[in-house]
Amino acid sequence: MPQYTPPFNDIQFVLHDLLQVERGLKSIPAHADLDAITLDAILEEAGKFASEVVFPLNQVGDREGCTFKDGVVTTPTGFKEAYRRYVETGWPSLSCDPEYGGQGLPELVNTAVMEMFNSANQAWTMYPGLSHGAYEALIAHGTPEQKQVYLPRLVAGEWTGTMCLTEAHCGTDLGLVKTRAVADPGGGYRLTGTKIFISAGEHDMAENIVHLVLARLPDAPPGTKGISMFVVPKFIPDAAGRVGERNAVQCGSIEHKMGIHGNATCVINLDGAQGWMVGEPNRGLNAMFVMMNGARIGVGMQSLGLAEAAYQNARAYARERLQMRSLSGPKAPDKPADPIIVHPDVRRMLLTQKAYIEAARAFTYWIGLNIDIEQRHPDEQARREAADLVSLLTPVLKGFITDNGYESTTLAMQVFGGHGYITENGMEQFVRDARINMIYEGTNTVQALDLLARKVLADQGRKLIKLGGLIQGFIQAQSERPAMREFVDPLAELLGEVHKLTVEIGRKAMQDPEEVGAAATPFLRVIGHVVFAWFWARMARVAMDRIEAGEADPVYRSKLATARFYYARLLPEAQFRIREIRTGAGSLMALEEREF
Amino acid sequence: MPQYTPPFNDIQFVLHDLLQVERGLKSIPAHADLDAITLDAILEEAGKFASEVVFPLNQVGDREGCTFKDGVVTTPTGFKEAYRRYVETGWPSLSCDPEYGGQGLPELVNTAVMEMFNSANQAWTMYPGLSHGAYEALIAHGTPEQKQVYLPRLVAGEWTGTMCLTEAHCGTDLGLVKTRAVADPGGGYRLTGTKIFISAGEHDMAENIVHLVLARLPDAPPGTKGISMFVVPKFIPDAAGRVGERNAVQCGSIEHKMGIHGNATCVINLDGAQGWMVGEPNRGLNAMFVMMNGARIGVGMQSLGLAEAAYQNARAYARERLQMRSLSGPKAPDKPADPIIVHPDVRRMLLTQKAYIEAARAFTYWIGLNIDIEQRHPDEQARREAADLVSLLTPVLKGFITDNGYESTTLAMQVFGGHGYITENGMEQFVRDARINMIYEGTNTVQALDLLARKVLADQGRKLIKLGGLIQGFIQAQSERPAMREFVDPLAELLGEVHKLTVEIGRKAMQDPEEVGAAATPFLRVIGHVVFAWFWARMARVAMDRIEAGEADPVYRSKLATARFYYARLLPEAQFRIREIRTGAGSLMALEEREF
């Protein structure tokens, strides 16, 4: 049976030692009162709930899955009850607007909470996670009446939300959406069509389900510019938010899939279902992007969560499992063999996970803080700069962390040897669950194209230069610290090379647009490493300072050693990817279709 | 529903164009009569059986799994019937010794046949696959009486075999085996203990199951030098090979696992079971190595097979699925969107699979041919050289191809987007099945240590230099062909660097033995790339010659383009790994256990 303990030590290192979030939050009047003690207390409670209530349902959910009968979805044993307690304890409202019953806490808090819930049980956490997305889309684009009806229920967790985008013939290419919306003489619209892959699309955990649906108006222009967004509730609420009549939106079936068995992936049939437009006609994709960006960050957090849980178990196993002697002589001579954590290749596997996880935590929490600045900072310039960073780095967060998360869970399973392949031990579930994160909310190819084409090239590199400026500032600030050169020198070298590389890609893309698609995936990995190298250097600096100040906590020695491991063994991938990018599109485009 | 078509085109390219196996087999009197037409006809029949009889059971096997009740294992619907037909058609006896009823065909034929059966259904193919291992161990180490009793039945496929090595507390570290064997006054031995993870350990497909079991004699020295091998049949045969009384060897339970559901992974309880020693006392691990080396090559073939099947489906999907327009303008303007095979990143994913698969096929078939030379060539020098190459490259074949196979099946699934995560579509099964191959028959860490410590360093690099000599010879032979420089130059550069690197590792290892463990895994990837780069250059040369000779078959253009892709985008990993190795053991060993 796998175990999970919330990693408070490292969370506190990131929040307080590294990001000094209290200082950041102080500059945002809405959050200026949140002190470190309250923050830590909230996280401790969340961690307790995640590890004690939600985690014990992780294997049950995988084993039982959801069941579907006559349009009704039954979630696995315990899911409903845990959700009821989650709602009662007020977790859904954490970072929501007090105007609708929220607690008005920073998004940063939600980020850390989501990490722990995803470690505990990704499939379960998707139910409340999607509600938060619906909340964000409605608060940004809903009419005042829509907000009054839906937001208090979503904030309270009484209702949950979904995103209904995909259809059988289109996922990435939403311009092909066929679901139709026709104005209803009685008000609102009537929607007809079939959506697939709708996570949490039907279940027994909440009183109502709020679908946000992409569809076309009869006169809509073709393609992505003819898509509108509609709110389509399972039960139609009155103005006071009391549920009424059942809407013509039905779950047609649920999918059998590789993982996240506890979450119902639904076919949703709209059969003249009543809906109300959210935002402007034909601008639905824009409105949905609010939700999608939040969801992409959410998916990154899922992989961070899974990787952390898998790592904890791999580490524990590596300390206990006795097998072979260390090549440099017995380390546990009193036992029949040494614990496998003494072997360099087992350490390589563990440290790869650790280095990816801890950098991802620093990176995502920093993004969480920047979302708070973007949303609530009084200074417009500060808001804009934070928005630029969040926009640039959202695809990196999603793509890089989910790819690393799959590798990490795969390695964690490998540490278990044959025992990792056995379902009971729980390791292979982490891999199966982690696999979806590279696909949904935009495949990692889509993330890579979003980064390179939209966020970098279409922007003339403006946002990337801004990020480079931050990193450059950090590098310069280390000039008085010769001990930091082992990190700062390679970081500076990589940064310089990335700027050159980006200009090269831009130039080649003007000759041949296929160069963008050919460079995108390795480019995302390069930028991911730039960000992780920056965070590892920053963490190394904090650790050096603390060690020098005489602090004995092993976390600082561990940080410094992990930073060195990252620079030695993982960062060099960036050079390999740069080399790959420079070979251009030629080798990809040379084959005719029949030659594959 | 996934599809599978035996890749005869590429198999013929490898056998005839590239390896010119007829010429190779001519030099072995036992196989000199086998002409190309007969060889192709056998493979065509095997491919037909694999794709028409065995492949349709692949998803059924995954869905149903094996069931266990009261010591009896029932295999999935159709498994037993397919096995009966397999036996009737004579496939088990293909490359077995005519003295025991075999057809005496080259191991090479078996290699190609096994690729196709593994593409069709890895879980099913493991039942006959393990029998072949038992056959090899008994023919090498059995007494004349054991051979007379067991071999004809194994060759006919009437009985199947297993390897009983692992116990709950030991897999990699077989020195810890606890199962005990005590001489039986009535003859033979009585074995007591519990084995786990015994593939095909119990089933309903054959009349008898022949377990080869590692156990300790009462006076055995501790560790690996105190292990003996025993044959323990499920039913005790008489001297004529007629099954008699049930032996005290029982299946205690079967495992629930990530994949290969159709194969029963058994706990095997030996409760004073009758057994007979195979080979010498305390030399069992040696005897078992015959079987293990064959099994390691077999596992590589499993991953090649799975990767091929997954690739075929990803390619078909990429040609059909319409999504987005090509960045360089519509390619299917009459359709609502372009087929995704036009997009560079989809091509990157497909070509990665193709490049790994085709190089693996060339490499493994060449190893198959070398096994035939090792076993049957009249010239001792030729036999010894072939044996050295097979010994050096067995861990590379197992480790490199199974790692690449996992990546390939993961990419094939990714090409399907969300549809890849859905069980019905069959793609996620390929990933789950492929995952075990990195673990069993020695984890890939064990393979890497076997390669670097035993096959390279303990041998003073002698075998590696022999391989280098072959590659050097090829490079020199290309000097009259300037068009080959794009392949030959980087290959020569890499080869030179690998020789330097190996000397460096050897020198560092004398100071610190942990350097071996720290270098092993990336070193295996480097050597894998050396081999694949060599084969891609050889295949490019063949393709160039054929194109120049005016042959219009697109396979040659495809080969040349894939070789260029491999050199541009995959081979540079070798440099990254070399850099990783040079950072040494320091960053791995710096952390204390509590600092993880």
Boltz contact constraints between the chains, C-beta under 6 A:
constraints:
  - contact:
      token1: [A, 171]
      token2: [B, 417]
      max_distance: 6.0
  - contact:
      token1: [A, 171]
      token2: [B, 418]
      max_distance: 6.0
  - contact:
      token1: [A, 172]
      token2: [B, 323]
      max_distance: 6.0
  - contact:
      token1: [A, 173]
      token2: [B, 323]
      max_distance: 6.0
  - contact:
      token1: [A, 173]
      token2: [B, 324]
      max_distance: 6.0
  - contact:
      token1: [A, 173]
      token2: [B, 337]
      max_distance: 6.0
  - contact:
      token1: [A, 176]
      token2: [B, 336]
      max_distance: 6.0
  - contact:
      token1: [A, 197]
      token2: [B, 418]
      max_distance: 6.0
  - contact:
      token1: [A, 255]
      token2: [B, 422]
      max_distance: 6.0
  - contact:
      token1: [A, 256]
      token2: [B, 423]
      max_distance: 6.0
  - contact:
      token1: [A, 257]
      token2: [B, 421]
      max_distance: 6.0
  - contact:
      token1: [A, 257]
      token2: [B, 422]
      max_distance: 6.0
  - contact:
      token1: [A, 257]
      token2: [B, 423]
      max_distance: 6.0
  - contact:
      token1: [A, 258]
      token2: [B, 421]
      max_distance: 6.0
  - contact:
      token1: [A, 258]
      token2: [B, 428]
      max_distance: 6.0
  - contact:
      token1: [A, 315]
      token2: [B, 596]
      max_distance: 6.0
  - contact:
      token1: [A, 323]
      token2: [B, 172]
      max_distance: 6.0
  - contact:
      token1: [A, 323]
      token2: [B, 173]
      max_distance: 6.0
  - contact:
      token1: [A, 324]
      token2: [B, 173]
      max_distance: 6.0
  - contact:
      token1: [A, 327]
      token2: [B, 513]
      max_distance: 6.0
  - contact:
      token1: [A, 327]
      token2: [B, 514]
      max_distance: 6.0
  - contact:
      token1: [A, 327]
      token2: [B, 517]
      max_distance: 6.0
  - contact:
      token1: [A, 328]
      token2: [B, 513]
      max_distance: 6.0
  - contact:
      token1: [A, 328]
      token2: [B, 514]
      max_distance: 6.0
  - contact:
      token1: [A, 336]
      token2: [B, 176]
      max_distance: 6.0
  - contact:
      token1: [A, 337]
      token2: [B, 173]
      max_distance: 6.0
  - contact:
      token1: [A, 341]
      token2: [B, 593]
      max_distance: 6.0
  - contact:
      token1: [A, 343]
      token2: [B, 517]
      max_distance: 6.0
  - contact:
      token1: [A, 344]
      token2: [B, 514]
      max_distance: 6.0
  - contact:
      token1: [A, 344]
      token2: [B, 517]
      max_distance: 6.0
  - contact:
      token1: [A, 344]
      token2: [B, 518]
      max_distance: 6.0
  - contact:
      token1: [A, 344]
      token2: [B, 585]
      max_distance: 6.0
  - contact:
      token1: [A, 344]
      token2: [B, 588]
      max_distance: 6.0
  - contact:
      token1: [A, 345]
      token2: [B, 445]
      max_distance: 6.0
  - contact:
      token1: [A, 345]
      token2: [B, 517]
      max_distance: 6.0
  - contact:
      token1: [A, 345]
      token2: [B, 521]
      max_distance: 6.0
  - contact:
      token1: [A, 347]
      token2: [B, 588]
      max_distance: 6.0
  - contact:
      token1: [A, 348]
      token2: [B, 588]
      max_distance: 6.0
  - contact:
      token1: [A, 350]
      token2: [B, 596]
      max_distance: 6.0
  - contact:
      token1: [A, 417]
      token2: [B, 171]
      max_distance: 6.0
  - contact:
      token1: [A, 417]
      token2: [B, 443]
      max_distance: 6.0
  - contact:
      token1: [A, 418]
      token2: [B, 171]
      max_distance: 6.0
  - contact:
      token1: [A, 418]
      token2: [B, 197]
      max_distance: 6.0
  - contact:
      token1: [A, 418]
      token2: [B, 439]
      max_distance: 6.0
  - contact:
      token1: [A, 421]
      token2: [B, 257]
      max_distance: 6.0
  - contact:
      token1: [A, 421]
      token2: [B, 258]
      max_distance: 6.0
  - contact:
      token1: [A, 421]
      token2: [B, 436]
      max_distance: 6.0
  - contact:
      token1: [A, 421]
      token2: [B, 439]
      max_distance: 6.0
  - contact:
      token1: [A, 422]
      token2: [B, 255]
      max_distance: 6.0
  - contact:
      token1: [A, 422]
      token2: [B, 257]
      max_distance: 6.0
  - contact:
      token1: [A, 423]
      token2: [B, 256]
      max_distance: 6.0
  - contact:
      token1: [A, 423]
      token2: [B, 257]
      max_distance: 6.0
  - contact:
      token1: [A, 428]
      token2: [B, 258]
      max_distance: 6.0
  - contact:
      token1: [A, 436]
      token2: [B, 421]
      max_distance: 6.0
  - contact:
      token1: [A, 439]
      token2: [B, 418]
      max_distance: 6.0
  - contact:
      token1: [A, 439]
      token2: [B, 421]
      max_distance: 6.0
  - contact:
      token1: [A, 443]
      token2: [B, 417]
      max_distance: 6.0
  - contact:
      token1: [A, 445]
      token2: [B, 345]
      max_distance: 6.0
  - contact:
      token1: [A, 513]
      token2: [B, 327]
      max_distance: 6.0
  - contact:
      token1: [A, 513]
      token2: [B, 328]
      max_distance: 6.0
  - contact:
      token1: [A, 514]
      token2: [B, 327]
      max_distance: 6.0
  - contact:
      token1: [A, 514]
      token2: [B, 328]
      max_distance: 6.0
  - contact:
      token1: [A, 514]
      token2: [B, 344]
      max_distance: 6.0
  - contact:
      token1: [A, 517]
      token2: [B, 327]
      max_distance: 6.0
  - contact:
      token1: [A, 517]
      token2: [B, 343]
      max_distance: 6.0
  - contact:
      token1: [A, 517]
      token2: [B, 344]
      max_distance: 6.0
  - contact:
      token1: [A, 517]
      token2: [B, 345]
      max_distance: 6.0
  - contact:
      token1: [A, 518]
      token2: [B, 344]
      max_distance: 6.0
  - contact:
      token1: [A, 521]
      token2: [B, 345]
      max_distance: 6.0
  - contact:
      token1: [A, 554]
      token2: [B, 594]
      max_distance: 6.0
  - contact:
      token1: [A, 554]
      token2: [B, 595]
      max_distance: 6.0
  - contact:
      token1: [A, 557]
      token2: [B, 595]
      max_distance: 6.0
  - contact:
      token1: [A, 558]
      token2: [B, 595]
      max_distance: 6.0
  - contact:
      token1: [A, 561]
      token2: [B, 590]
      max_distance: 6.0
  - contact:
      token1: [A, 561]
      token2: [B, 591]
      max_distance: 6.0
  - contact:
      token1: [A, 564]
      token2: [B, 587]
      max_distance: 6.0
  - contact:
      token1: [A, 565]
      token2: [B, 587]
      max_distance: 6.0
  - contact:
      token1: [A, 568]
      token2: [B, 583]
      max_distance: 6.0
  - contact:
      token1: [A, 568]
      token2: [B, 587]
      max_distance: 6.0
  - contact:
      token1: [A, 569]
      token2: [B, 580]
      max_distance: 6.0
  - contact:
      token1: [A, 572]
      token2: [B, 576]
      max_distance: 6.0
  - contact:
      token1: [A, 572]
      token2: [B, 579]
      max_distance: 6.0
  - contact:
      token1: [A, 576]
      token2: [B, 572]
      max_distance: 6.0
  - contact:
      token1: [A, 576]
      token2: [B, 576]
      max_distance: 6.0
  - contact:
      token1: [A, 579]
      token2: [B, 572]
      max_distance: 6.0
  - contact:
      token1: [A, 580]
      token2: [B, 569]
      max_distance: 6.0
  - contact:
      token1: [A, 583]
      token2: [B, 568]
      max_distance: 6.0
  - contact:
      token1: [A, 585]
      token2: [B, 344]
      max_distance: 6.0
  - contact:
      token1: [A, 587]
      token2: [B, 564]
      max_distance: 6.0
  - contact:
      token1: [A, 587]
      token2: [B, 565]
      max_distance: 6.0
  - contact:
      token1: [A, 587]
      token2: [B, 568]
      max_distance: 6.0
  - contact:
      token1: [A, 588]
      token2: [B, 344]
      max_distance: 6.0
  - contact:
      token1: [A, 588]
      token2: [B, 347]
      max_distance: 6.0
  - contact:
      token1: [A, 588]
      token2: [B, 348]
      max_distance: 6.0
  - contact:
      token1: [A, 590]
      token2: [B, 561]
      max_distance: 6.0
  - contact:
      token1: [A, 591]
      token2: [B, 561]
      max_distance: 6.0
  - contact:
      token1: [A, 593]
      token2: [B, 341]
      max_distance: 6.0
  - contact:
      token1: [A, 595]
      token2: [B, 554]
      max_distance: 6.0
  - contact:
      token1: [A, 595]
      token2: [B, 557]
      max_distance: 6.0
  - contact:
      token1: [A, 595]
      token2: [B, 558]
      max_distance: 6.0
  - contact:
      token1: [A, 596]
      token2: [B, 315]
      max_distance: 6.0
  - contact:
      token1: [A, 596]
      token2: [B, 350]
      max_distance: 6.0
